[in-house]
Amino acid sequence: MEAVRNAIKYDYSNVLAEGCINKLKVIKRIMYGRCSFDTLKAKMLRLEKMLNFN
């Protein structure tokens, strides 16, 4: 119940951070065992750039 009260009381949330973490986990799952960390990093940055452009 306290979480609901806080959601109503405060104007901010961590939804953007949770969304980024979720995207990273999905990409990691898709790329499991195929690529290095550098490739994963490049893919994540490219995705963020595309989403920010639109």
C-alpha positions as CSV (number, residue, x, y, z in Angstrom):
1,M,0.0,0.0,0.0
2,E,2.9,2.3,0.7
3,A,4.2,2.0,-2.9
4,V,0.8,3.2,-4.2
5,R,0.8,6.2,-1.9
6,N,4.4,7.1,-2.9
7,A,3.4,6.8,-6.6
8,I,0.6,9.3,-6.1
9,K,2.6,11.6,-3.8
10,Y,5.8,12.0,-5.9
11,D,6.1,13.2,-9.5
12,Y,9.1,11.0,-10.5
13,S,9.8,7.3,-11.0
14,N,12.5,5.0,-12.2
15,V,10.6,3.8,-15.2
16,L,13.3,5.0,-17.7
17,A,16.1,3.2,-15.9
18,E,14.0,0.0,-15.7
19,G,13.2,0.2,-19.4
20,C,16.9,0.5,-20.3
21,I,17.8,-2.4,-18.1
22,N,15.0,-4.5,-19.7
23,K,16.2,-3.7,-23.2
24,L,19.8,-4.7,-22.3
25,K,18.6,-8.0,-20.8
26,V,16.6,-8.8,-23.9
27,I,19.6,-8.0,-26.2
28,K,21.9,-10.2,-23.9
29,R,19.4,-13.1,-24.1
30,I,19.2,-12.8,-27.9
31,M,23.0,-12.6,-28.3
32,Y,23.9,-15.3,-25.7
33,G,27.2,-17.0,-26.6
34,R,27.6,-15.2,-29.9
35,C,29.5,-12.0,-29.3
36,S,31.9,-10.1,-27.1
37,F,31.1,-7.4,-24.6
38,D,32.2,-4.8,-27.2
39,T,29.6,-6.0,-29.7
40,L,26.9,-6.0,-27.1
41,K,27.9,-2.4,-26.1
42,A,27.8,-1.2,-29.7
43,K,24.4,-2.8,-30.3
44,M,22.9,-1.2,-27.2
45,L,24.3,2.2,-28.1
46,R,23.0,1.9,-31.7
47,L,19.6,1.0,-30.4
48,E,19.5,4.0,-28.0
49,K,20.6,6.3,-30.8
50,M,17.8,5.0,-33.0
51,L,15.2,5.4,-30.3
52,N,16.3,8.9,-29.4
53,F,16.3,10.0,-33.0
54,N,12.6,9.1,-33.4
